[in-house]
Each structure stands twice: as C-alpha cells, then as structure tokens.
Amino acid sequence: MASLIPTSQSCRELLTELELLQPTVRQSVRSITLSRSMMWSDEAGNHLRPALHLAAVLLDWKELEAITIAMPEDLTAGQKETGDHDYWSWTLHRRLLAAFTQGRWQEIRLVHPTTYTDPNIFLYHNIKYVEEWILPLEPQRLLGIRRSHYWNTLDAGSHRQPASRERVNQDCEHIWAERGIVIQAENPGPGEMGTVLAVRWRAPWIREYRQAATTFPIPKPPSLIPWQLLSSIEVPPFLQLLPQWRVALCREHGDCFTQDDLGHHLIHHHGATEDESTDVCFSSPIQELAKTWKDVVHPQHRITAIPCLQVIDGYQCTDIFCQFRTATMTSWISHCRKTGHSSFEMKKSRMFCQTLSSCPTNVRYFAVYPLDDFSFPLADDQKNIKDLRRLQGSEDACG
C-alpha cells in the first residue's frame, strides 16, 4: 500500500500540496497521514472552510483506502486532567470517522502523541469520541452502561465488588465486534508516534455489506458550493427541505433550522459569507418555511426515522392521554411522580425518538422507527454473507 506523508502543516497547505500531485502518483496512493498541526483550532490554515474542503477532497479520492489522523493526549490513558482538548479541532475526525461507518475506508489509524502502557483501550477517554461518530445508538448505550457500572463500583461508598478492567475491556470489545469493527493498539508506523489505535472492519465482506446498504453523499467544500449561481428557487446541496414540518434539514450536521436561525448556521458551519447566507435565506423555498420555532409543525405520531437526524433511546409516558416524551430516565420518573402516571411499565415506556432541533429551547421528541442499527453476530458469519448476497442482488457477490 503506497502511503503519502505530506510535509504540509495546515489544512490549507495540504490542499495546495494535493493539487500539485502528479496524476500517476495520486492514483498509486492508498493511505495518507494527517499531522497534529492540522488539528489546532487556532491556526488560520485550519479554520472551518479549509478543514471542510480538505475532508471533502479526501472523501472524493477514490483510490484512498486508509487515513492516519492525530488525536489529542488521552486524559485517561495519559493520566492527565487537562490536555489538548480545549483547542483541538474535530472537524476532520467527524467527517472521516462517519464515512468509515458506511464502508468508505478500509482502516483509520488514530495516532496519540505518547505511548500508553494501559492495554485496556476501550476505557480510554478518546474512545468515546470514536463511538459517537461510528456506532449506532444502541451499541453506544450498551457501552455507556457497561463502563458506568464499572466506574460506579470504584466509588468509595459502593458495596459492590468491582469487575476487573480487563473484563470490562473485553465486554466493550465484544460490543464493537458485533458491529463488525475491530480496534487494536499498535506500535507507530512511518510518520507516526505514540500509541496508535487502528480501527478496521472485522472482515472484508462486512465492509462490502455496509457499502451496499448505505449511500454515502460526498459533502462539497464551501469553496465548491456555487453560492453565487444558486437561483432564487434553489438551496445548497447539503440542505433538505421538510415542508411537512416547515424546516430545512442540514444533512451534514443532522439538525433542522427555521428562517431565523439558518443564516447563522450557514456562516459558522459551512463557511458562507453574510451576503451568501442572506441570498439563501431569502430564496423562495426557504421563505415557505417557518420563520421561528413557534411556527414549526412537530410530528405527533410515530414515523419512520428522518435520515440524518440522530436517533435517541428515550422514554414516553404510558398514559394514553399523555404526550410526554424525554431522552432520560430521570426526567421520565420525575414526570410520573408529578402526574401520578404509572412508572412500573418501563418496557412499554422505552422508545426510539428524534427531535428536529438539538437546541435545548427547541427540543421536542417524537417516536420513530429506526432505519439502521447494523449488527453482525460473531458466530453467524455464513448467514450474514448470504444476506450480503441478497442485498447486492447476486449469488456470486461473495465468491
């Protein structure tokens, strides 16, 4: 596998370096290393626009199979209370790790600045970021429960015997493996230093399954969005209008917006200028949407999950005349106590839900049927291979 280790120190410099690559060299490259200096949020060459542009270029590079990307000092494994996190940009991580979920990459290597002696990598601090951007909701919930039970047993007031770190690590590793993904700590390779967490598919056919089951939209960098050419009846390609709810959905960030808050999002998350943002907000499709969140129509009944919005594991009141829904058990129990509604039917109260807006003042949960919670049982690979053949529509798809 031909590897490219750029000399560039910022996202903007790397974009220029990649533009100058000879076509034959570009076609031979299968992996690329992104240095730590490309992650500093206070570096002008790494601001939102060049970072988004670089992510789009890497995703569109058809020959590229693997990415090496720097990570901040791990607060748990490095036994530190503070670190790089306060001034660390996660723009590239979010885009590239989300693409791994849909089979875009064969491997992602997460490089840390120092070598850690703790072999229990699923208890590292940074692993939680990886889970959020790669795994569906249910395995995230299971991992959170397993780790929180372990940490709770370590409290001074706990009377329970704590499980070994090795056992907790194995349980978490198993949950990842059931989603078809393996994470291993490795020694650094060329251009790397410190502990490397290699994220890979458990088997090639699992990656093929994910590719066949999902279509990955390549996000366009801000500089390639034809802001000036958009007519008064067009919207940018990353926006999807949801007229039944009177909002616009940003498919890249998984959030909905009204007329009043869309402009701020375009400027601060898509690199649009004030004039470009104003033109979009005054286009006729956007003018048909709700002006504020008071005018939004929220779903009232269970619907199929809206693609690109996060699915949340939540609770709903079981009283037939009550529409109360929440994302936390504490809030659900509190509601039941205040209203006198039953809190004994926890199984019935559980639901998958979404909210059009993640802004706390606009959150309003509604029940959904999830679209995708991929799972590949460890002892049932042959059955899954047959499912892949059916999905691809060919009996010879897996050989």
C-alpha positions in Angstrom: 0.0 0.0 0.0 1.6 3.3 -1.2 1.5 5.8 1.7 1.7 9.6 1.5 3.2 11.5 4.4 2.7 15.2 3.5 5.1 17.9 4.6 2.2 20.4 5.0 1.4 21.8 8.4 -2.1 23.0 7.9 -5.3 22.0 6.0 -4.9 24.9 3.6 -1.3 23.9 2.8 -2.2 20.3 2.3 -4.9 21.2 -0.2 -2.3 23.1 -2.2 0.1 20.1 -2.0 -2.6 17.6 -3.1 -3.5 19.9 -6.1 0.2 19.7 -7.3 0.4 15.9 -7.1 1.1 14.2 -10.4 -2.0 12.1 -11.5 0.1 8.9 -11.6 1.3 9.5 -8.0 -2.2 10.3 -6.8 -3.6 7.1 -8.3 -0.9 5.0 -6.6 -1.6 6.4 -3.1 -3.7 4.2 -0.8 -3.1 5.9 2.6 -2.4 9.4 3.9 -1.1 10.7 7.2 -2.6 13.9 8.7 -0.3 15.6 11.2 -1.2 17.1 14.6 -0.6 20.6 13.4 -3.7 20.2 11.1 -5.9 19.8 14.2 -5.1 23.1 16.1 -8.3 25.2 16.0 -6.5 28.4 16.5 -4.4 28.0 13.3 -5.7 30.2 10.4 -5.0 27.5 7.9 -7.2 25.0 9.8 -10.3 27.2 10.1 -13.7 25.7 9.2 -13.6 26.4 5.5 -10.2 24.8 4.6 -10.9 21.9 7.1 -14.3 21.1 5.4 -12.7 21.5 1.9 -9.9 19.0 2.9 -12.4 16.5 4.3 -14.4 16.6 1.0 -11.3 16.2 -1.1 -10.2 13.1 0.9 -13.6 11.5 0.7 -13.7 12.0 -3.0 -10.3 10.5 -3.5 -11.3 7.1 -4.9 -8.0 5.3 -4.6 -7.6 6.3 -0.9 -8.3 3.3 1.4 -6.8 4.3 4.8 -6.4 7.5 6.8 -3.9 8.2 9.7 -5.2 11.1 11.8 -3.7 12.6 15.0 -5.5 12.5 18.4 -5.1 14.7 21.4 -3.4 13.4 24.6 -5.7 10.9 26.2 -6.9 12.2 29.6 -7.4 8.6 31.0 -4.5 6.7 29.5 -2.2 9.7 29.9 -3.4 10.2 33.5 -3.9 13.9 32.9 -6.7 16.2 34.0 -6.2 18.7 31.2 -4.8 18.3 27.7 -5.2 19.4 24.0 -9.0 19.1 24.0 -9.7 22.7 24.7 -8.1 23.9 21.5 -8.5 20.8 19.4 -10.5 20.9 16.1 -12.6 17.8 15.5 -13.8 18.8 12.0 -11.8 16.2 10.1 -12.4 13.5 12.7 -16.2 13.8 12.5 -16.3 13.7 8.7 -13.7 10.9 8.2 -15.0 8.6 11.0 -18.6 9.0 9.9 -17.5 7.9 6.4 -15.9 4.8 7.9 -19.3 3.6 9.2 -20.6 3.5 5.6 -17.6 1.5 4.3 -15.7 4.4 2.8 -12.4 3.4 4.5 -10.7 0.1 5.0 -8.8 1.4 8.0 -8.5 4.5 10.2 -5.4 4.9 12.4 -5.8 7.2 15.4 -2.3 8.4 16.5 -1.6 9.7 20.0 1.3 11.8 21.0 2.8 9.5 23.6 2.9 5.7 24.3 0.4 4.4 26.8 1.0 1.4 29.0 -2.6 0.6 29.7 -3.8 -2.2 27.4 -7.5 -1.6 28.1 -8.1 0.7 25.2 -11.9 0.7 25.5 -11.6 2.5 28.8 -9.6 5.4 27.2 -11.1 8.8 27.2 -10.8 9.5 23.5 -12.6 6.2 22.6 -15.9 7.9 23.4 -15.5 10.3 20.5 -14.9 7.4 18.2 -18.0 5.6 19.4 -20.2 8.7 18.9 -19.1 9.1 15.2 -19.0 5.5 14.2 -21.5 3.4 16.1 -25.4 3.4 16.0 -27.3 4.5 19.1 -27.9 1.1 20.7 -24.2 -0.1 21.0 -23.3 3.4 22.3 -25.9 2.9 25.0 -24.6 -0.6 25.9 -21.0 0.7 26.1 -22.0 3.6 28.3 -23.9 1.3 30.7 -21.1 -1.2 30.9 -18.5 1.5 31.7 -20.7 3.4 34.1 -21.4 0.3 36.1 -17.6 -0.3 36.4 -16.8 3.3 37.4 -19.6 3.3 40.0 -18.2 0.2 41.7 -14.9 2.2 42.2 -16.7 4.9 44.3 -15.7 4.9 47.9 -19.4 4.4 49.0 -20.0 1.4 46.7 -20.5 -2.0 48.4 -20.2 -3.9 45.1 -17.1 -5.8 44.1 -15.6 -4.0 41.1 -15.1 -6.0 37.9 -11.5 -6.2 36.6 -10.5 -3.6 34.0 -9.6 -6.5 31.7 -13.2 -7.9 31.9 -14.8 -4.6 31.2 -12.5 -4.0 28.3 -13.3 -7.4 26.8 -17.1 -6.8 27.1 -16.7 -3.4 25.3 -14.5 -5.1 22.6 -17.3 -7.7 22.1 -19.9 -5.0 21.5 -17.7 -3.3 18.9 -17.0 -6.7 17.2 -20.7 -7.4 16.9 -20.9 -4.3 14.8 -18.2 -5.7 12.6 -15.4 -3.4 13.8 -12.1 -4.2 15.5 -10.0 -1.7 17.3 -6.4 -2.6 18.3 -3.5 -0.8 19.9 -0.4 -1.0 17.6 3.1 0.3 17.5 3.6 3.5 15.5 4.5 3.2 11.8 6.2 5.6 9.4 5.3 9.2 10.2 3.5 8.2 13.5 4.4 8.4 17.1 3.0 7.1 20.4 0.1 4.7 20.8 -1.9 4.0 17.6 -5.5 2.8 17.7 -6.2 1.0 14.4 -9.9 0.9 13.5 -10.7 -1.8 10.9 -13.5 -4.0 9.6 -13.7 -7.5 11.1 -13.8 -9.0 7.6 -13.8 -7.6 4.1 -17.4 -8.8 3.4 -18.7 -6.7 6.3 -17.3 -3.6 4.7 -18.9 -4.6 1.5 -22.2 -5.1 3.3 -22.0 -1.6 4.7 -21.2 -0.1 1.3 -24.1 -1.9 -0.3 -26.5 -0.9 2.5 -25.7 2.8 2.5 -25.2 5.5 0.1 -22.5 8.0 1.2 -23.1 11.6 0.0 -19.8 13.3 -0.6 -20.1 16.7 1.1 -18.9 19.6 -1.0 -16.4 22.0 0.4 -17.6 25.6 0.9 -15.4 26.9 -2.0 -17.0 24.4 -4.4 -20.6 25.3 -3.5 -21.9 27.6 -6.2 -23.3 30.2 -3.8 -23.4 32.9 -6.4 -25.1 30.6 -9.0 -27.9 29.5 -6.8 -31.2 30.8 -8.2 -34.0 32.2 -6.1 -35.7 28.8 -6.2 -32.6 26.7 -5.2 -31.0 25.8 -1.9 -27.4 24.5 -1.2 -27.0 20.7 -1.9 -26.5 19.9 1.8 -29.9 21.3 2.7 -33.1 19.2 2.5 -36.4 20.9 2.8 -39.0 19.2 5.1 -42.2 21.1 4.1 -44.5 19.0 6.2 -42.6 20.1 9.3 -41.8 23.6 7.8 -38.0 23.3 8.5 -34.8 22.8 6.5 -32.6 19.9 7.4 -28.8 20.1 7.2 -27.8 16.6 6.2 -24.2 17.2 7.1 -24.8 18.3 10.7 -28.0 16.4 11.5 -30.1 19.4 12.6 -33.1 21.4 11.4 -33.5 25.2 11.0 -36.1 27.8 10.5 -35.7 31.1 8.5 -34.4 32.9 11.6 -31.6 30.6 12.6 -30.5 29.2 9.2 -28.3 32.1 8.3 -26.1 31.7 11.5 -25.6 28.0 10.7 -24.5 28.7 7.1 -21.9 31.3 8.2 -20.5 29.4 11.1 -20.6 25.8 9.9 -20.5 26.0 6.1 -18.2 28.9 5.6 -20.7 31.1 3.8 -20.3 34.9 3.7 -23.0 37.1 5.1 -24.2 38.0 1.6 -24.3 34.3 0.5 -26.2 33.4 3.7 -28.7 36.3 3.1 -29.3 35.2 -0.5 -30.1 31.6 0.6 -32.4 32.7 3.4 -34.4 35.0 1.1 -34.8 32.4 -1.6 -38.4 31.3 -2.2 -38.1 27.7 -0.9 -36.7 29.0 2.5 -39.4 31.7 2.7 -42.0 28.9 2.7 -40.6 27.5 5.9 -41.4 28.6 9.5 -39.9 31.9 10.5 -39.4 30.9 14.1 -39.7 27.6 16.1 -43.1 28.7 17.3 -44.4 28.2 13.7 -42.8 24.7 13.3 -45.1 21.7 12.9 -43.7 18.8 15.0 -44.5 15.2 14.3 -47.3 13.9 16.6 -47.3 10.2 15.9 -44.6 7.6 15.4 -42.9 7.9 12.0 -40.1 6.3 10.1 -36.8 8.0 11.3 -35.8 11.1 9.3 -32.5 10.3 7.7 -29.5 12.3 9.0 -31.2 13.2 12.3 -29.8 11.4 15.4 -31.9 8.6 16.8 -32.2 8.8 20.6 -33.0 6.0 23.0 -35.8 7.6 25.0 -38.9 7.2 27.1 -42.6 8.1 26.7 -45.4 8.2 29.2 -47.6 5.1 29.0 -50.8 7.1 29.9 -52.9 7.0 26.7 -53.9 10.7 27.1 -50.3 11.9 27.8 -47.9 13.0 25.1 -44.8 13.4 27.4 -41.5 12.1 25.9 -38.0 12.5 27.1 -34.4 11.3 26.5 -33.6 10.5 30.1 -34.9 8.0 32.7 -34.6 10.7 35.4 -36.9 13.1 33.6 -39.4 10.3 32.9 -39.6 9.2 36.5 -39.9 12.8 37.7 -42.9 13.2 35.3 -44.6 10.1 36.6 -44.2 11.2 40.2 -45.6 14.7 39.5 -48.6 13.4 37.4 -49.3 10.2 39.2 -48.9 8.3 35.9 -47.5 4.7 36.1 -43.8 4.3 36.4 -43.9 0.5 36.6 -44.2 -0.2 32.8 -40.6 0.6 31.9 -40.6 -1.8 28.9 -43.6 -0.2 27.4 -42.2 3.3 28.0 -39.0 2.7 26.1 -38.9 4.1 22.5 -36.6 5.4 19.8 -37.1 9.1 19.2 -35.8 12.1 17.3 -36.1 15.9 17.7 -36.0 18.3 14.8 -33.7 20.7 16.7 -30.8 19.9 19.1 -31.1 23.4 20.6 -32.3 22.9 24.2 -35.1 25.5 23.9 -36.4 23.9 20.7 -36.2 20.2 21.6 -39.4 18.3 21.2 -39.1 14.5 21.0 -41.3 12.3 18.7 -41.3 8.5 18.4 -39.7 6.9 15.3 -38.9 3.5 13.8 -35.1 3.3 13.4 -33.7 3.0 9.9 -30.4 1.3 10.6 -28.7 -0.5 13.5 -26.3 -2.7 11.8 -25.2 -5.9 13.6 -23.0 -8.9 12.6 -23.3 -11.6 15.3 -19.9 -13.2 15.9 -20.9 -16.8 15.4 -23.1 -16.3 12.4 -20.8 -15.1 9.6 -22.2 -17.5 7.0 -25.7 -16.2 7.4 -24.6 -12.7 7.1 -22.7 -13.5 3.9 -25.9 -14.8 2.4 -27.7 -11.6 3.5 -25.0 -9.6 1.7 -25.5 -11.6 -1.5 -29.2 -10.9 -1.4 -28.5 -7.2 -0.7 -26.2 -7.0 -3.7 -28.6 -9.0 -5.9 -26.0 -11.5 -6.9 -25.3 -15.1 -5.7 -21.7 -14.6 -6.7 -21.1 -11.4 -4.8 -19.0 -13.0 -2.1 -17.3 -15.7 -4.3 
